[in-house]
């Protein structure tokens, strides 16, 4: 049985036996960041990443539950971890599925510990303590009681050239399809001083780009009276001695103010990249979703961004098959997306999440209808992406070099400030650098470029 609040039930923990460690992460960038924190903290204690063929004594599954399908995938990952654990090994489950459904997780045979999101910052300390008996230990407190955000400092991201920094957690929007407020609690933020210190650490580690992320990033600072909101934080970063490229993760339409647009347009260290949830282009569906903007307001926002930054990346989330989405409503969404100068789409088929209002709404669509509508929107998204990439041909950008594709020897892959996925010839050993490139063409969903000089 799932629940949406509750107090800590048990504070027993387990002993580390050998240093083989594996962390399995599902879900959003915030989860990815928190996994990086746990990995770093545990490796400082002497754990090592379990390589292929190495016995893994501690497996942490950092779960997601944003949809019913995500919860199912989390259960699959937990079951697989249990099947693969060696004698004496431990499986610890944390994250949003563990927070919302701790009893359900604890009932999976072979799970040794369930740790909630409120306790996640202490997980590296928790797993170093002895396990007193064989019953699953459940450490899941009431996330709604948490009013302060615990820093989770990360110095290194072991498989990335860009860094992430979680500066905000929690959400109180309560969209009718979303379980996240129950899994993450109320909005809370790091202080500007903490953010600047962590950015300084990442700069010292050699990162050229940092992505600021959160569960509801646009509400950064609101829990502290609003005196230090996201725009004010960016102004502080501007006046600091930091020399980082900053990218913003997803922002709600009503939180992208004229001041924020002006600042991104005027500062070359701020990436001209906005990711904005639309969810639906139909006013009735938006109302049933609990979204507080109209299709016309969303369209006007996209046009304002494009007018200020003609080559900015504008990514959009859209949901297919929300309850009551008839043919006309779906047509309204498709027509709005078709008309707007957006750069790419993230398409989410509606999945009724137990515990949300949307799961009980009338007008539930068949899985086949949802699948077909999602496919149409994904095809539209591919066309939008190609048009955006083609509009960039002949222009110069600054790319962060990230990976070397094994199928293209002598080439490097990297993302430009406006989120073009670019491929360019570059000698080995230049990963993590920022280079100036010119886009020469588009092939297989990527921008083909030539390096001009170091950025």
Buried (B, 14 or more C-beta within 10 A) or exposed (E): EBBBEBEEBBEBBBEBEBBBBBBBBBBBBBBBBBBBBBBBBBBEEEBEBBEEEBEBBBBBBBBBBBBBBBBEBBBEBBBBBBEEBEEEBBBBBBBBBBBBBBBBBBEBEBBBBBBBBBBBBBBBEBBBBEBEEEEBBBBBBBBBEBEEBEBBEBBBBEEBBBBBBBBBBBBBBEBBBBBBBBBBBBBBBBBBEBBBEBBBBBBEEEBBBBBBBBBBBBBBBBBBEEEBBBBBBBBBBBEBEBEBBBBBBBBBBEBBBEEBBEBBBEBEBBBBBBBBBBBBBBBBBBEBBBBEBBBEEBBEBBEEBBEBBEBBBBBBBBBBBBBBBEEEBBEBBBEBBEEBBBBBBBBBBBBBBEBBBBBEBEEBBEEEBBBBBBEBBBEBBEEBBEEBBEBBBEBBBBBBBBEBEEEEEEBBBBBBBBBBBBBBEBEEEBBBBBBBBBBBEBEEEBBBBEBBEEB
